[in-house]
Amino acid sequence: MNLAQLDYQWFQTINHFADRFSALNPMVAFFANNLDYVFYLGVIVYWFIRTPDNRKMVVNTLLSAGIALGVNNIIGAIYHRDRPFVAHHVIQLVQHDASASFPSNHAAAAFAVASSIWLWRRKEGRIWFVLAAVIGFSRIWSGIHYPLDIVGGAISGIIIGIVVNKTMRQRVLEEFSFSFIRLYEFIEHKVWKP
C-alpha cells in the first residue's frame, strides 16, 4: 500500500466518524470553520494585556502565521491536490471551494501560532498545540482535508514559527519589531491611557 492509499484510508476512517458520532457534527463543523478565529482572538487578547513580552510575542506570532499562509499558497500553486470531496464521495459537513488541499492553510497558520507561543511560554504553548490539532482533526472529520494535508500544514507552520522567532531575535529585526511596537504604543497611549 502506497502513501496516497494509506492517506485515503486514514481519511475514510476519520471522515466516517461523522456518521458514527453524528451528534458531535455541529461542534466539529464549528471547530473546522471557526476555531481559527478563536485562535486569532486569543492572540489579540495577548496584545491588549500590554506587556513588552506579549507585544513582541504577538508580532512574531502574526508574522509566522502570515508567512506560513504565503508559503502554503506557493506550494498549492506548484502542487495542486484536489480536496477529498472533489475526488471521492465523502461526508462533508462544511462547504468549501475546490481550492488546493495540500498543505492545509488552517493547520499551517494554527501550528505557526502554537509554535510561536510555545517558544515564549511553554505551558500555554501546549494548550495552543492541542487547539491546533483539534482544528486539523476537525477538518479531516468534516471532509475537506486529507490527513497528510494537515500533517504538511503542521510541519510547515512549526518550521516557519521556529525560523521566524529565531530570525526576529537578530539585532536588526528585533529593532524593527521594537520600533513598530513603540510607534503603535505612542498612538495607543494618545487614545487609551495605560
SVG drawing of the C-alpha trace seen along z (x, -y; Angstrom):
<svg xmlns="http://www.w3.org/2000/svg" viewBox="-27 -61 49 63">
<polyline fill="none" stroke="black" stroke-width="0.4" points="0.0,0.0 1.5,-3.4 1.3,-6.6 -1.6,-8.0 -3.7,-4.9 -2.8,-5.0 -3.7,-8.7 -7.1,-8.0 -7.7,-5.0 -7.0,-7.3 -9.2,-9.9 -12.1,-7.5 -11.7,-6.2 -11.8,-9.8 -14.4,-11.1 -16.8,-8.2 -16.8,-9.5 -19.3,-12.0 -21.7,-9.0 -20.8,-7.1 -20.8,-10.0 -23.2,-12.4 -24.3,-14.1 -20.8,-15.7 -21.0,-17.0 -22.2,-20.6 -19.3,-21.0 -16.8,-19.5 -18.2,-21.8 -17.8,-24.8 -14.2,-23.8 -13.4,-23.2 -14.9,-26.5 -14.4,-28.9 -11.8,-27.7 -9.1,-29.6 -11.0,-32.8 -10.9,-31.9 -7.2,-31.4 -6.7,-34.9 -8.9,-36.4 -6.6,-34.8 -3.6,-36.4 -5.4,-39.8 -6.0,-39.3 -2.3,-38.7 -1.6,-42.0 -4.0,-44.0 -2.6,-42.6 0.0,-45.3 3.3,-43.8 6.5,-44.2 6.9,-40.4 3.3,-39.9 3.7,-42.6 6.9,-41.0 5.4,-37.5 2.3,-38.7 4.4,-40.4 6.4,-37.2 3.2,-35.1 1.3,-37.0 4.4,-37.3 4.8,-33.5 1.2,-32.8 1.3,-35.3 4.5,-33.7 3.1,-30.2 0.0,-31.1 2.2,-32.7 4.4,-29.6 1.3,-27.4 -0.1,-29.4 3.1,-28.9 3.1,-25.2 -0.5,-24.9 0.1,-26.8 3.0,-24.5 1.4,-21.2 -2.4,-21.2 -4.0,-18.4 -7.8,-18.1 -9.7,-18.2 -11.3,-14.9 -14.8,-15.9 -13.7,-16.6 -12.1,-13.2 -14.3,-10.9 -17.7,-10.5 -17.3,-12.0 -19.4,-13.1 -18.9,-16.8 -20.0,-18.9 -18.6,-22.2 -19.0,-23.8 -15.7,-24.7 -14.4,-25.8 -12.4,-23.3 -9.0,-25.1 -5.8,-23.2 -5.9,-20.8 -2.2,-20.4 -0.9,-21.7 -3.7,-22.9 -3.8,-26.7 -5.7,-26.3 -3.2,-23.8 -0.2,-25.9 -1.4,-29.1 -2.6,-27.3 0.6,-25.4 2.7,-28.6 0.8,-30.4 1.1,-27.5 4.8,-27.1 5.4,-30.8 3.6,-31.0 5.2,-27.8 8.7,-29.4 7.7,-32.2 5.6,-30.3 5.9,-26.6 2.9,-25.7 0.5,-28.0 2.0,-26.8 1.0,-23.2 -2.7,-24.3 -2.3,-26.1 -0.8,-23.0 -3.8,-21.0 -6.2,-23.6 -4.2,-23.5 -4.5,-19.7 -8.3,-20.0 -8.6,-22.3 -6.7,-19.9 -8.6,-16.8 -11.9,-18.6 -11.1,-19.5 -10.5,-15.8 -13.7,-14.8 -15.6,-17.4 -14.4,-16.0 -12.3,-19.0 -8.8,-17.7 -6.8,-14.5 -4.6,-13.7 -1.4,-14.4 -2.7,-17.9 -2.9,-18.6 0.5,-17.0 2.0,-19.0 0.5,-22.2 1.5,-21.5 5.1,-20.8 5.3,-24.0 3.7,-26.0 6.0,-24.7 9.2,-25.2 8.2,-28.7 7.2,-29.6 10.6,-28.5 12.6,-30.2 10.7,-33.5 11.1,-33.5 14.8,-32.8 15.2,-35.3 13.3,-38.1 15.7,-37.8 18.5,-39.0 19.5,-42.6 18.3,-44.4 15.0,-42.7 14.5,-42.9 15.0,-46.7 12.4,-46.8 10.0,-45.0 10.6,-47.3 10.2,-50.3 6.8,-49.1 5.7,-48.4 6.9,-51.8 5.1,-53.6 1.9,-51.6 2.1,-52.3 2.7,-56.0 -0.5,-56.1 -2.3,-53.8 -1.4,-56.0 -2.8,-59.0 -6.2,-57.2 -6.2,-54.8 -4.1,-55.6 -2.4,-52.7"/>
</svg>
